[in-house]
């Protein structure tokens, strides 16, 4: 995955992780944050590598779909561009609540 897309997916996860299932969050976090391989995750959950790969792919697709519909990340970036630092941080905190 390209670095830009990887970073974008992580940004979307910050906004939409609560909309995912517990399993989706667990697989995603182990892969992206804990740096486990698909094989290691599959072994931890006693699933096939293909099952984990499919779940990670579906989770990324869901995150992209949420952003397409809700546009929270895009709106956040627009706010960041418009505001001075003290007000910007307060608004961003509210958005991420």
N, C-alpha and C positions, 0 to 999 in steps of 0.2 A: 504494500500500500504506500502511496506517495506520502511524504511527510505532511504536505498541506492538507490532504484528505484525512490523514490520521489525526492531525490537530483539530480539524473541523469536527470530526466524529466525537472527539473528547469534549469539545465545547458543547455540542448538542447533548451529550450525556449529562453534563452539568445541569442543563435546563430540564431534560425530560426523563431522567433516570427513574423518577417516582412513578412514571407511567408504564414502566416495564415490570414483568413478573420477577419474583425473587430469583428464579433460576436464570433468567436472562441477565439480571444484574450480577449474579455470582459468576457466570461464565465470562461476561464482559470484563468485570473487574479483575478476575484472575488472568485473563489474556492481556488486557491493556495496562493494568496498574501493577500487577504482581509479576508480569513478564513470564508467565508460564506458557509453554507450547500447547498446541491443540492436543497433542498426544498426552501430555501430562494432565491436562484438564480431563480428558477422556478417561484416563486411568483413575483419577480421583473420584469420578462419578460413576465409574464402571459402565461407560458408554463407549460407542464407537467414535473414532476420530471424525468420521463423516457426520455423525449426529452433532458433535460440538461445532464443527465447521458450519453446518447448516444453521444452527442456532445463532452463532455469531453473525453470520451473513444476514439472517432475518432481523436480528436486533439492530444492526446498522441500517438496514432498510427502513425499519420502524422509526428510528431516530430521524432519518432524512424525511420520512413522510410526516412526522410530527412537525418538523420545522417548515415543511412546505405548507402545511395547513395553519399553523399557529404563528410562525415567524418570530418567535421570541428572541432568538439569537440575532436575527437581522435588526430587530427593533432595538435591542440592547446596544448593538454597534452604532446605530444612528444616535442614540442618546449619548453614548460616549463621545462622539464627534462634536456634539452640540454644547456640552456642559463643561463648566469649569470643575476643577478637581474636588473640592469639598462637597458640592452638590451632586456631582456624578457618583461618588462613592456611596452616598446615602440612597440615591435612586437605585443603583445596582444592587445594593443590599436588599432593598424592598423587592426587586424583581426576582431575586434568587431565594426569597423566603418560601 
